[in-house]
Amino acid sequence: MRGRRDRRLRRLWAAGLIVPLLLAGCGKEQPSPPEAPAPAVQPPADRGGHGAAPEGKETVPSISVPGGTNTMTISPERLQEIGVRFEIAERRPLTRMIRTVGRFEIDERKLANVNIKIEGWIDRLYVSATGDRVKRGQVLFTLYSPELVATQQEYLLALQSVRDLGQSEFPEVAQGARSLLEVTRRRLALWDITEDHIEDLERTGEVLKTLPIHAPISGTVIERKAVAGLYVKPGDPLYTIADLSSIWILSDIYEYELPLIKVGQIADVTLSYDPETHFEARVDFIYPTIDPQARTAKVRFTLANPEEKLKPDMYANVELNVPLGLRLAVPKHAVLETGERKIVFIHHGGGKLEWRKVTTGVRGADWVEIIEGLKPGDHVVTSANFLIDSESQLKAAVGGMAGMKHQ
């Protein structure tokens, strides 16, 4: 009788079916089988030639499985021979690495369009090429406008009237002269004629034939439509100037990662053609909408670009290292996922192993949080290759635990 059972056990081991049978008893409680547990036997020959059996004899692993429990015993010598590794479950600081690809964009807060508020002709062009760098207040071009010339002449006449009639014995006359001067001065200001130009007009009495148009910000000309001799009307865009000393990166972040993203977090930025150079970017804004197809949201990063090496529309690799705090965690390879459940093997010493169903939480680079099923100090198996050679067979065995029935 015993010889027949040993031969049956050896056949099951050779067919790769012994582990499903061993693990079948690890599911929900069932009545214990009438037969006694299988006796311990000697390990088989390893692929590398270790533990080879004498010629003409077959061996099976030294495993003892109590019926109806979630424990098993494997000889410590066998565990050491096949290189099983262990790790202590403990609370440790976890981090989550979020990687994405972004595209450089112009900082919209440092973008300016140059136009005019009076019609006329461009007389002389001082900045004539896209890509030219300009400074705030620099003259871009001069504008000839007959209406501007007439208004300056009107202003000089009003100024002379105030000087002649300002002390008139008739208050209405003096007030009328001052009102005309004020209205003309306000019209010049609305055309963006600066105070220093008006003061020069008052001091010299010379009418400006052309009006200088200045750069509103320092930066780089990224678009130019101004041409010498061009007739322009109010609102016509003539220059677009961008300050590229700082720049944006727009990246797509999956919605399940969004709870980990906070404004102010620091990201590491590299370029595909220059992976050795690193830039530091800061999360500046999380867009409030989700792409319904990709299930992603736009996240905006800001970084310094003093030498303007980073150009709009270039691509960048973005890595965000998010600290998750102290969590009870085990190495990610310690958790075996079967699709329906996640299990961890615990070593109690002397080759005694126990499997437990666990609930996992957040995942770090090499560690996974255990929410339920373990406690600090548990000795978990991080290498389960002693159970079976094929990973697919192991998954099938664990997945079939719930459906197995004892005969």
C-alpha positions, 0 to 999 in steps of 0.5 A: 500500500505504501509503495503504491502511494510513493509511486503515485506521488512520484508520478504527480511530481514528474507531471508538475501536479504535486504543488496544486495538490499541496496548495489545494489544502490551503484554501477554505477549510475542508474535512481532513482526508482519511489518509495520513499525510504523505511521508517526507522523501528525498529531493530530486536532482536539480537542473544544475546537477545538485542533489542527484539521485543514484542511478536507477532511483527516483526522488521527490522533494522533501515536503510535508503537508498537514491536511486541511491547513495553509502550512507546509514544511520543506527541509531547510537543507532543500531551501538553502540548496535552491537559494530561497531568500527571505525578508523581514516585513517592516515599516519603511519610507516608500516613494513612488516614481512617476515617469512621463514625457512632456513638451516645452511650451512658452510661459504664457505669463511672459508673452507680449504682442506689439500693436498700435492704437492709431493708424499710420505707416511704418517709417523705419524698422529697427528690429527686422528679424525673427529671433532677435533679442530685445530689451524692455523699452528698446525702439522696435520701429517708428510710425508716421501718422497724419492724425498724430501730427495734427493732434500734437499741433492741436496740443501746442495751440491749447498749451499756448492758449492756457499760457495767454488766457490762463490769467484772464479776468473771465473764468469761463475763458481760462477754464475753456483753455485748460479743458482743451489742453487736458483733452488733447493731452489725454488723447495722446496718452491713449495712443501710448504717447509717453510722458517724456515725449509730451514733456519734450513737445512742451519744452521744444515746441517741435512736432514729432513727424514719427512716433517711436514704438517700444518693446513692452518686455525683454525677450526674443522676437518669435513672430514678426509682421512689421515691414518698412512702409507697411500701412497698419491699423489699430490692433494689427499684430506686428511683433510677438515677443517671448521671455524664454528665461523660464519655460513650461513643460506640459505633461500627461499624468494618468488619473490614478496618479493624480492624487499623488501630484501636488503643486510645488513638487520638484521633478527631474527633467532630462533630454533624450539626446542628453541624458547626462544633463539634469534640470529641476522643474516645479509643479506649477499647475494641475489642469482641471479637466481629464482627456476622456479617451486617454484618461490623463490630465495635463500637469504644468511644470516650470523651470529656469532657462537662463541660457535659452537652451530649452526651446518651445516644442522640444520633448523632455523626460520627466521623473517625479519622485513622490514620498509616500511616508512610512508604510508596512512593506515587503519586496514586490517579488514577495507577493504572488498575484493569481488574478483573484487573490494575492498571497505571501509565504511566511517562514516560521523557521525549521522549513515551516511555511505558511501562506496568507492572503494579503491586501496591498496598497501603494507601490514603490519602485521595489516595495509594495505596501501591505494593508492587511494580512501581515504584521511587522516582523513577519519573515516573508519569502521573497523568492518562491522558485522552490515551489515549481519551475514554471511561473505559469504552473504556479499561477494555475495551481494557486488560482485553482485552490478555491475550486479544488475538492478533497476526495 
